[in-house]
Amino acid sequence: MPVSKTKPKFPRVYFSNLRKMCSLSRSELAQKLNVSASMIDRYENGSCDFQSNKLTVLFSDLSELCGVPVSEIIRYESDYQNRAIEYQNKLGSQKSDFPSITSQKQLNSILIITSKISLSELPDKMRRFAEARLLYPTWSIKQIAEHLELNITQVYQYIFKINKLAQQIAKENDECQ
């Protein structure tokens, strides 16, 4: 089933992160959830949505498998959907594409960082990138680079640093639990 362009999408990056947190490949997760590996692949790359009844079962199974409370998965989904609606309302009649999977990954990394520290604690240009990505989630890297008056290579360096910091924070959180 193709993904609807008019409704916000499930944050596939969160689904992917949960799978990776459990140290599972797509095929291993598919086997444990009793679905095809291609279904997991299509879901993570955004080419399909699960039906709501299947999504409920998936949340429950994923919760048990990864040790993440269903309430957290649902809360994250709900927060994400609310932000999607807010972004679409802000854009109004403008083109209202939802953030790409790449942008969603960047947003997720920024959210992981802000769960532990304030963005103001980041170095200036990295903080400016994070703020721009939060404000303009549908913008391309080129648009953000132009907005921040940086070259694309610099922006990619900040993305790499943000992803690395988010991974470090996620790893520390895993060790604490």
C-alpha positions as CSV (number, residue, x, y, z in Angstrom):
1,M,0.0,0.0,0.0
2,P,1.6,3.3,-1.0
3,V,2.2,5.9,1.6
4,S,-0.4,8.7,1.6
5,K,1.0,12.1,0.7
6,T,-1.8,13.9,2.6
7,K,-1.3,12.4,6.1
8,P,1.8,12.5,8.3
9,K,3.9,9.3,8.1
10,F,4.9,7.1,11.0
11,P,8.5,7.9,12.0
12,R,10.2,5.0,10.3
13,V,13.5,6.2,11.7
14,Y,12.3,5.5,15.2
15,F,11.3,2.0,14.1
16,S,14.7,1.5,12.5
17,N,16.5,2.8,15.6
18,L,14.6,0.4,17.8
19,R,15.6,-2.5,15.5
20,K,19.2,-1.4,15.6
21,M,19.0,-0.9,19.4
22,C,18.0,-4.6,19.6
23,S,21.0,-5.4,17.3
24,L,18.7,-7.1,14.8
25,S,19.0,-7.1,11.0
26,R,15.8,-6.4,9.0
27,S,15.5,-10.1,8.2
28,E,16.0,-11.1,11.9
29,L,13.3,-8.6,13.0
30,A,11.0,-9.8,10.3
31,Q,11.4,-13.4,11.5
32,K,10.8,-12.5,15.1
33,L,7.7,-10.4,14.2
34,N,6.4,-13.1,11.8
35,V,6.4,-10.8,8.8
36,S,8.4,-10.8,5.6
37,A,11.8,-9.1,5.5
38,S,10.7,-7.1,2.4
39,M,7.8,-5.7,4.6
40,I,10.3,-4.4,7.1
41,D,12.4,-3.0,4.3
42,R,9.5,-1.3,2.6
43,Y,8.3,0.0,5.9
44,E,11.7,1.5,6.9
45,N,12.3,3.1,3.5
46,G,8.8,4.6,3.5
47,S,7.2,2.8,0.6
48,C,4.3,1.4,2.7
49,D,2.4,1.9,5.9
50,F,1.0,-0.7,8.2
51,Q,-2.7,-0.9,8.8
52,S,-3.6,0.4,12.3
53,N,-4.6,-3.1,13.6
54,K,-1.2,-4.5,12.4
55,L,0.6,-1.4,13.8
56,T,-0.9,-2.2,17.3
57,V,0.4,-5.7,17.2
58,L,3.7,-4.5,15.8
59,F,4.1,-2.0,18.7
60,S,3.3,-4.7,21.2
61,D,5.7,-7.2,19.7
62,L,8.4,-4.6,19.3
63,S,8.0,-3.4,22.8
64,E,8.5,-7.0,24.2
65,L,11.4,-7.6,21.9
66,C,13.3,-4.4,22.5
67,G,12.2,-3.8,26.1
68,V,10.8,-0.4,25.3
69,P,7.4,0.3,26.8
70,V,4.5,0.5,24.3
71,S,3.6,3.8,25.9
72,E,7.0,5.3,24.8
73,I,6.6,4.0,21.3
74,I,3.0,5.5,21.1
75,R,4.1,8.7,22.8
76,Y,6.9,9.2,20.2
77,E,4.5,8.4,17.4
78,S,2.0,10.8,18.8
79,D,4.5,13.6,19.3
80,Y,5.8,13.0,15.8
81,Q,2.3,13.1,14.3
82,N,1.5,16.4,16.2
83,R,4.7,18.0,14.9
84,A,3.9,16.9,11.4
85,I,0.4,18.5,11.6
86,E,1.9,21.6,13.1
87,Y,4.5,21.9,10.2
88,Q,1.8,21.3,7.6
89,N,-0.3,24.0,9.2
90,K,2.6,26.5,9.3
91,L,3.3,25.8,5.6
92,G,-0.4,26.5,4.8
93,S,-0.9,26.6,1.1
94,Q,2.8,26.2,0.3
95,K,4.2,22.8,-0.8
96,S,3.7,20.7,2.3
97,D,5.9,17.6,1.8
98,F,6.7,15.8,5.0
99,P,10.4,15.6,6.0
100,S,12.4,13.0,4.1
101,I,13.7,9.9,5.8
102,T,17.1,11.6,6.0
103,S,15.6,14.7,7.6
104,Q,13.7,12.4,10.0
105,K,17.0,10.8,11.1
106,Q,18.5,14.2,11.7
107,L,15.5,15.3,13.7
108,N,15.6,12.1,15.7
109,S,19.3,12.6,16.5
110,I,18.5,16.2,17.6
111,L,15.7,14.9,19.8
112,I,18.0,12.4,21.4
113,I,20.5,15.1,22.2
114,T,17.9,17.5,23.6
115,S,16.6,14.7,25.9
116,K,20.0,14.9,27.7
117,I,21.4,18.4,27.1
118,S,20.2,21.8,25.8
119,L,20.9,22.8,22.3
120,S,22.6,25.9,23.7
121,E,25.4,23.6,25.0
122,L,26.4,22.7,21.4
123,P,29.1,24.6,19.5
124,D,27.6,27.6,17.8
125,K,27.4,26.4,14.2
126,M,26.3,22.9,15.2
127,R,23.6,24.5,17.3
128,R,22.5,26.7,14.4
129,F,22.2,23.7,12.1
130,A,20.1,21.8,14.7
131,E,17.8,24.8,15.2
132,A,17.5,25.2,11.4
133,R,16.6,21.5,11.0
134,L,14.0,21.8,13.7
135,L,12.5,24.9,12.2
136,Y,12.7,23.7,8.6
137,P,12.4,19.9,8.6
138,T,11.4,19.7,4.9
139,W,14.4,21.7,3.7
140,S,17.2,20.0,1.8
141,I,20.8,20.2,3.0
142,K,21.5,22.7,0.3
143,Q,18.7,25.0,1.5
144,I,19.9,24.8,5.1
145,A,23.5,25.5,4.0
146,E,22.4,28.6,2.1
147,H,20.2,29.7,5.0
148,L,23.2,29.4,7.4
149,E,25.6,30.8,4.9
150,L,27.8,27.6,5.1
151,N,29.0,25.2,2.4
152,I,27.4,21.8,2.1
153,T,30.5,20.1,3.3
154,Q,30.4,22.0,6.6
155,V,26.7,21.1,7.0
156,Y,27.5,17.4,6.5
157,Q,30.2,17.7,9.1
158,Y,27.7,19.0,11.6
159,I,25.2,16.3,10.7
160,F,28.0,13.7,11.3
161,K,28.9,15.3,14.7
162,I,25.2,15.4,15.8
163,N,24.6,11.8,14.8
164,K,27.8,10.7,16.7
165,L,26.7,12.6,19.8
166,A,23.2,11.2,19.6
167,Q,24.7,7.6,19.3
168,Q,26.9,8.3,22.3
169,I,23.9,9.5,24.4
170,A,21.7,6.6,23.3
171,K,24.6,4.2,24.2
172,E,24.9,5.8,27.7
173,N,21.2,5.6,28.2
174,D,21.3,1.9,27.3
175,E,24.1,1.3,29.8
176,C,22.1,3.0,32.5
177,Q,19.1,0.8,32.1
